[in-house]
Amino acid sequence: MNRLKKAVFFAVCVVFIPLFPVLGAEEPHDGYGNIAEYLNDIYGIDDNAGLTAFPILKIPIGGRSEGMLAFAAASDDVSFIEFNPAGSAMLEKSELAFFHNNWIADTMIEGAAYATRFGNLGIAAGLKILYMPFTEYNIYGERVSNGYYTEGAAILNVSYNFLSGYYFGGLSVGISLKGAFRTMPDYTDNFDNVIGSSGLSQSAVMGMADVGLLTRFNFLKFYSSREKNMSFALVARNLGPPVLDDPLPTEFCAAISYKPIRLLTIAFDFMYPLNLVDVTLSEKPYLSLGLSVNIARFLSMRAGFMYKAGSSRIAVGSAITLNKLAIDLNYTLDLLTQLQPLNRISVGVRFDLGDSGRGKKADQVDELYILGLEAYSRGNYADAKLCWEEALRIDPRYDPARESLAMMNNRDELTKRIDDLNRLDF
């Protein structure tokens, strides 16, 4: 396994290290500009870009999802809340997280998210706020107005996992209700007089919703674990009416995540934007590819690439886990026109609040199942049956115990039939 880890780590380095000279070049425009120009030559420029309202809805809050950029199917930590509302019902542990995103021109994004699960029911809540300094100058360079342009979004999420079992992770269905607002500072007239309530005419409040499906199962799995290594997701994001005649950034997503070995996760998201005001003005479809590698128990690395007409994106990051605390660091580069103004650094802190005893319960069920197998191998069928029935009492969806009981019942029925056939009636 150590050789395998080294091989995967080497592969990640080969793929992503060549990007760093571009990110850190003394003359970033040359290498960076060549990448952006090359991508634009392939896919072209999207003439419909920038027509939607609330750009905060298109900027990830941070954490693992931002580092991978493709996360709708993975959805394995609290940052799922912006990518797939069905994720809360399949979250392994309850989490509380805080995020800080340092963006362009002293623009900051602050966020927080919480998610927990009760059996097959998941709930979550999130909040993020973008604020940007706004200063207006007259023709003489004198400051005549200042304030902050602010956007915010609040999310309430609920999901439920149907048909979950030992072999099949189930089908989770989720919905997130979202409220967003923006505030604009007052601006001046032609005589440098501040117009009262002028910013209010551009401010807005809007409600919208995300809906999603998520399923998990095993496919070409080369390690032993209860977790399912393949995920598939369908999501519709930002469904709602226009804001001051501007459409919301509505998009539909199909996603897949695959974990062939324990330390490696590969994710792919395909997005189809849809302008609900005028379909002909919809942006071009785009896709994201994400990769995550667990280097050690306490360290993981991730990288992502979003291929989008005129505004592709590269992200690299890592997470350091210390007991119940994890620190996420990400660097994101938006490939628009030049390097410096459009890079973004985010920091996230996640607190592991436990699994509400689910892990202990799973270990207890596994132990009862093994005890039943041992009793059965000794010919102690009564004790085996008691162990498996107790395992099912604790976890009614533990399929191996149910299958073992069915096998025992079939054996008893077959034995009885043989006895009946061999009995001589006088």
ABEGO torsion letter per residue (X at the ends): XAAAAAAAAAAAAAAAAAAAAAAABABAAAAAAAAAAAAAAAAEBBAABGABBGAAAABBAEEAAAAAGBAAAAGABAAAAAABAAAAAABABBBBBBBBBBBBGGBBBBBBBBBBBBEABBBBBBBBBBBBBBBBBBAAGBBABBEBBBBBBBBBBBBBBBGBBAABAEBBBBBBBBBBBBBBBBBBBAAGBBBBGAAAAABBBBBBBBBBBBBBBBBGBABBBABBABBBBBBBBGBEBBBGGBBBBBBBBBBBBBBABAABBBBBBBBBBBBAABAAABBBBBBBBBBBBBABAABBBBBBBBBBBGBBBBBBBBBBBBEABBBBBBBBBBBBABAAAABBBBBBBBBBAEAGGAAAAAAAAAAAAAAAAAAAAAGBAAAAAAAAAAAAAABAABAAAAAAAAAAAAAAAAAAAAAAAABBBX
